[in-house]
Amino acid sequence: MCADRLQLCDLGKLKQKKQPIVMVTAYDYPTGRLADEAGVDCVLVGDSLSNVVLGYPDTVPVTMDEMLHHVKAVTRAVRRAVVIADMPFLSFQVSPERAIENAGRFLKEGLAQAVKVEGGGHLVPTVASMVRAGIPTVGHLGLTPQTASLLGGYHVQGKTGRAAHAILEDAWHLEQAGISLLVLECVPDRLAARIAKELTIPVIGIGAGAGCDGQVLVFHDLLGITFGFAPKFLKVFADAGETMRKGLSDYARQVRERTFPAVENSFSISDEEWQRLEGSTRKERE
């Protein structure tokens, strides 16, 4: 492990110093490496791999094996940032024992430094069991995409006093269960700011306002490599998608025009060696 590799405890120190934590969701070696070289503090291998990279309609279909495959790729790329693996649907909800077994695979085989689970309420005891087993665990409240159908779709959560109180209580209980970090997705900014203030652990927001201890966005989303995805919380920082489309279009055009490959893209053989080839093939034909 690199001497300057960040640990989960370092993220807590950033909160204490009031230094915002930068998290990016990435899914493979090139995106993980680019995020790490850009100096982000944390790389999340999200179960959004399911729809962003694998083309499923939502996050539910992605499997443990698919997630583990991509976690391994990211951990091979990252040298400094903390790497967190997202636990996919039904990998932790069935039983604490199943949760510990699957989480252990992400740490032992995938070399992730922590795992993330969605939800509070009845899942809090499972989280406590995971932590007691020595598994660094990250919580996720608010909009939980794995159970979005139960929430009425992809909508802001905690907009009523009762709903906000439930999220706040879940946050308290998850911290007591031993989580190292909490992700809040699509909740009112005042609620997120209060949770960040009351919890001692870092709170990372996505669509949760500026009062969180840090922010997370998906690599593809913040660089414009998307297909019609444009929620209010997203800001595109570079239109890499348009650059990629133009590059691919130019490549296709030059191949069809026979202007690529040009001489500078090709390899040569000396006239002497070419004549030797011609001579040898003539003899073989005689």
Residue, then its C-alpha position, 0 to 999 in steps of 0.5 A: m500500500c502506498a505511503d500516502r494512501l488515504q484511509l477512512c479515518d483521514l476523511g473524518k480528519l478532513k471533516q474536523k478541519k472543515q475541508p470538503i471531501v471530494m468523492v467521484t463514482a467510477y467503474d473501471y481502470p481508466t475512470g478510476r485512474l483519471a479520478d485518482e490522478a485528479g486528486v479526489d479523496c474517495v472513489l465509489v464503485g457504485d451500483s449505478l454501474s448497472n445502468v450507467v455502464l452495463g445498460y440495465p434500466d436501473t440499479v437492481p439487476v447488477t450482480m455481485d460478480e459484476m460489481l466485484h469485477h469492476v471493483k477489482a479494476v478500480t482498485r488496480a487503478v487507484r493509488r491515493a483515494v479511498v475506494i468504496a464498493d457499493m453492495p448490490f440489491l439483495s447482497f445484504q438484505v437477506s441476512p446479516e450473515r449473507a451481508i458479511e460474506n458478500a462484504g468480505r468478498f469486496l474487501k478480500e478479493g476486490l481490495a476495497q477499503a469499505v462497502k456501502v449499503e442503502g437504507g436504515g430502519h430494520l437494516v441497522p442491526t445488519v450494519a451493526s453486525m457488519v461493523r462488529a465483523g470488522i467491515p468498514t461500512v458506509g451508509h446511504l439514506g434519502l433517495t435509495p435507488q435500489t428501493a426507489s419503487l417503494l419510495g414512489g420513484y426517483h424523487v426528493q425524500g424528506k420533504t415533510g416534517r415526518a419524513a425528514h425526522a425519519i431520515l434524521e433518526d436513521a442517520w443517528h442509528l446508523e452512526q451508533a451502529g458504527i458506520s464510517l461515512l454517510v451518503l445523503e441523496c436527494v434530500p432538502d439542503r437544510l435537512a442534510a446540513r443538520i445531519a452533517k452538523e449533528l453527526t461526527i462522521p463525514v456526510i457526503g451529499i448528492g443533491a443534498g446541498a452545500g451543507c454536507d461535508g463533501q460531494v459525490l457525482v458520477f464520473h460520466d455525469l459530471l463529464g457529460i458522457t450521458f444519454g438524457f440524464a439531467p437531474k437538478f443536482l447535476k452540473v456538467f463540468a466538461d462536455a467530454g461526451e461531445t468531444m468523444r462523439k466528434g472524435l469518433s465521427d472524424y475517425a469514421r470519416q477519415v477511414r471512409e475517405r482513406t485519409f487514415p491511416a496516413v504515412e505517419n501512422s504506418f510502418s515501412i520495409s526497406d526497398e532491399e528487404w522488399q526486393r528480397l521478399e519479391g525474389s523469394t516468392r518468385k522462386e517459390r512460384e517457378 
